[in-house]
Amino acid sequence: MPKPELNPEIVEDVPWSETITDYDERHLIVYLRLLDAVAAGASDEAMSRIVLGIDPAREAERSRNALASHLRRARWMSDNGYRHLLTTGAH
């Protein structure tokens, strides 16, 4: 199982699967930071810039797509993916 990374490379469209992927495992910290930012009422621009490291002024479309994709996956992890972590354990 890959280790979660503090600043992993961010793709525009998260690879989707009904199981946890290597991308998910490397991006667990990103997902948690996004969920925390949403709960704190952060703007999309702030989440893109601070959490994803994408400048929404320079890369507006990539910023929107990446944020939507990562938030969708973070919510899936929160609702479903965590079960895999509980049964297999995170390293």
Residue, then its C-alpha position, 0 to 999 in steps of 0.5 A: m500500500p503506497k504511503p499518503e503523501l503531503n504534496p502528491e501530484i494532482v491529476e485533473d480527473v481522479p481515477w475512479s474505481e469501486t475500490i481504493t486505488d494507489y492514487d487514493e492511498r497516496h492522496l488520503i491527506v489531500y482528501l482529508r484536507l479538502l473535506d476539512a476545507v469544505a466544512a470550514g467554508a473555504s472557497d473553491e479558489a482557496m481549496s484549489r490554490i492551497v490544497l491542490g496547488i493549482d492557481p485558479a486564475r492561471e488554470a481556471e478549467r483545470s482548477r474547476n475539474a480537479l477540485a470537483s473530481h477530488l471532492r467527489r472522490a473524497r466524499w466517496m472515501s468518506d462514505n465508502g472507501y474507509r471500510h477498505l482501510l478498516t479491513t486492510g489497514a493503512h500503512 
